Amino acid sequence: MTQYNTVADDATITKTKEALEMNGFAVTIAANGDEAKKTALDLIPKGAEVMTMTSQTLKALGLDTILNESGEYDAVRTKLNAMYGDASKKRDARKLGAAPDYAIGSVHAITQDGHALIASAGGSQLPGYVYGAGRVIWIVGAQKIVADIDEARTRLREHVFPLEDARAQQAYGIHSSINYEVLYNKEPAGRVHVIIVKESLGF
């Protein structure tokens, strides 16, 4: 849907940034994807333990490859991939993915009054985002800015879900579903850094 893939104007981005900051989020505005990528990497020390959440935004920027394959970071995703299919390591994998020092990914909508909406089929990224990770970084294309939470949920169902469902069928051979939703009203712990990008990135 065109209205949910249109990059917000500068005034709306600034309004959203200020509202997010009032609600306890740290916010950086990036002019483009390259600047967003540099900002994210500057926030994660070399050698740090980092979990890349499944994200089309990270993939578009190449951050999943840098963080998981460069050898410069303690990549949780690489460890989890090595455990996949081993029932004896399921508990260890669950704990490892739930509480990394850094978690990086994106969200499905942010609102002009300073809230964020995340949805998931499996829920694996949610423990780290909500509590477990020491620091959370979200890279958010400015096309994901909406007026309020009602519009955020409409964006999720009418725009994001059809795209993610098609991706899941191609990648895994199964349909996706919106099994979990998390609404961030505030971030009292100061853990979450939002990088708003003045480009359309991800779903």
N, C-alpha and C positions, 0 to 999 in steps of 0.2 A: 504494500500500500504506500503510495507516494508520500502521504503526509507523515508517515512514520520512518521515512528514509531521507528526510530533508534536514540538512544541517542547520541548527539553530543560529540565529544572528548573534552578533557580539553582545548586544544589550541583554538578551535572554541568557547567554552563557555567563555573563557577569552576575546577573541576578541569581542564577542557580548556584554559582560559586559562593556567593555571600550567604545564601540560605544554608548551604551545606556546612559552611564554616560555623555558622551560628548553632548548628546541631552537632558540632564536635568533630567533623571531618576535616582533615587537611586536604587542601585542593590546590592543584597546579593546572594552569591552562597551557596546552601545547598547540603550537600553530599547525603542526602536521604530524604524521606518523613517525617520521624520523626523530623529531624532537621529543615525542612521547616515549619512544624507545630509549633514548638517551636518558631522559628523566627517570624512567623506571630502573634502568641499570645503575644509575647514580644512587638510587635508594637502597640497593641490595649490595652489601659488601662482598667482595670476592671471597670465595670459600664458605659463604653462608649456606645454611640449609634452606632450600627453597622448593616449594611445591607449585608447579604450574597446573592450574585448573584447566579442564577442557574448555577452550575458548577460541572462537573464530577470530577474535581480535588479536590474541597472542600469535595465532598462526599467520595472520596477514602481515604482522610486523616482524615475524621471524624470531620472536622472543622465546618461543618454546624450544627452538633448536639451539639458540645461544645458551639458555639456562640449563638445558638437559644434556647437551652434547659437547659443549666446549671444554669440559673438564675443569672449568674455573669455579664451579659451584658444587655444593653438596646436593645433588639433584634427587629429590624424593621420588619424582615420577619414574626415573630410571630404576630405582630400587624396587618400586611397586611393580613395574613391568617384569622384572626378573622373578618376582614372587607369584605372578599370575598363574592360576591353575594348580598351585600347590596348596592343597587343603590344610596341610600342617602349618602353613605360614599365614593363614587367613587372619588370625587374631593380630599378629604382628603387623600385617599390612594395614589393617583397619586403624590401629593406633598410630602408625607412622603417618598415614595420610590425614589424620584428624588434628594433629598438633605440630605442624612444621614451624620453624622460626619465622619464615616468610611464606605467604601465600599470594599468588598473583593470578589475576584473571580479569573478568569484567562482570557487568550486571546487565539486566534486560531493560531497565529504565531508571532514570533519575528525574526527580520532579523539581519544578521551579521553586517549590517551597522547602526543598532540602531533604528529601527522602529518597530511598533507593529500593528497587524491587528486584529480587532474584528468584528464579524458578528452576526446578530440577526434576528430572525423571528419577534418577537414582539417589540423589541426596548426598553424594560423597563429598562434594565441595563445601557443603553447608556447615559442618562442625568447625572446620578451620576458619571459615569466614566469620561465623558468629562469635566464636569464643576461643577455639583451640590455637590458632596461629598467633605468634607473637606480634607480627606486623602483617597487614593486608594491603595490597596495592590493586586498585581497579583502574584499568584503562578503558575509557568510555568515549566512544565517538559521539559527537554533539548531536547526531540524529536521534539519539536515545533520550534527549531531554523532552519531557512532556509537562503539561500544566499541573497535574495533580495525580493522586494515586489512582483515581478512577480511570484516568486516561492511560496510566501506566499499565493497568490490568487489561485494558482494551488493546493496547499495543502488544502486550504479551500474547494474548489469545489470537488476535486477528493478523498480526504481522510476524512475530517471532516464531510462534509455534509451527505454522505451516512450513517455514524454512528449516527449522530444526528437525521436524518430522521427516522431511525429504532427505536431509543430511543423514539422519539415523538409518533410514532405509538403505541409503547407498553405502554407508560405512559399516553397518552392523547387520543389515538385512532384517531389521525390526522397526516397528513404529515407535515413536517417542510418545511421551505423555507428560502432562503437568501434574506430577504427584506431590510436589512440595513447593510452597511459596514462602519466602522470607521477606518481610517488610522491615527495612531499617528506618526507624523514626529518628533516632539519634545514635551517636557513637560516643558514649560517655568516657570510654577508656582511651580515646585518642589513638586507636590502633590503625585506623583505616585512612589511607591516602588515595584520593581520587584524582586521576589525571584525565581532564576533559580535553578531548582532541577536536580541533576545528575541521574535522573531516568525517566522512561516513566510514565507520569501521565496524566490522562484525554485523550481527543481526540486531 
